[in-house]
Amino acid sequence: MKRLGFPFMSFILVLLTAGSLEALPLLSKSPPQASPPQTPPSFPRFSWSTWTAFTMGEIREILYVNSASTTVLSELYWPVPFSAGLGAGMKVLWLPWLDTRVKVEGFVPFFSGTMTDRDWNAYSSTGGYN
């Protein structure tokens, strides 16, 4: 029986010594202290972050005859191969409702891709569309 009780007791001792005795009011000799008053946050506050990213997919770009037209001239298909990227950003908090953010990202593809131009309406030499 002593062998079973000893590991249990040592586990309890590890838990008690890991934290502060003030966290356990029954074991504490001093009365609990009131927390100090919170001071309002000072401004500006700066923060920064870094990240990694992975991307893949495709981009389709539709070209129109002009900005006022709905006639489609061609469609460009850009494959986005598997790429890895790194980024960093900084944020300045001027007021609780006003901040400035700056981010920089860069990606490196692991494979190459080929853009495809899918012409829907070829422009003829006489000035019209076929």
Residue pairs with C-beta under 8 A, 6 or more apart in sequence:
16 24
16 27
21 27
21 28
22 28
22 30
22 32
22 33
25 32
43 93
43 94
43 95
44 92
44 93
44 94
45 92
45 93
46 90
46 91
46 92
46 93
47 90
47 91
47 93
48 88
48 89
48 90
48 91
49 88
49 89
49 91
50 86
50 87
50 88
50 89
51 86
51 87
51 88
51 89
52 84
52 85
52 86
52 87
53 84
53 85
53 86
53 87
53 105
53 107
54 82
54 83
54 84
54 85
55 80
55 82
55 83
55 85
55 107
56 80
56 81
56 82
56 83
57 80
58 77
58 78
58 79
58 80
59 77
59 78
59 80
60 75
60 76
60 77
60 78
61 75
61 76
61 78
62 72
62 74
62 75
62 76
63 72
63 73
63 74
63 75
63 76
64 70
64 71
64 72
64 73
65 71
65 72
65 73
65 129
71 121
71 129
72 120
72 121
73 119
73 120
73 121
73 123
74 117
74 118
74 119
74 120
74 121
75 117
75 118
75 120
76 115
76 116
76 117
76 118
77 115
77 116
77 117
77 118
78 113
78 115
79 113
79 114
79 115
80 109
80 113
81 109
81 110
81 111
81 112
81 113
82 109
82 110
82 111
83 107
83 108
83 109
83 110
84 107
84 108
84 110
85 105
85 106
85 107
85 108
86 105
86 106
87 103
87 104
87 105
87 106
88 103
88 104
89 101
89 102
89 103
89 104
90 101
90 102
91 99
91 100
91 101
91 102
92 99
92 100
92 101
93 99
94 100
121 129
121 130
122 129
122 130
123 129
123 130
124 130
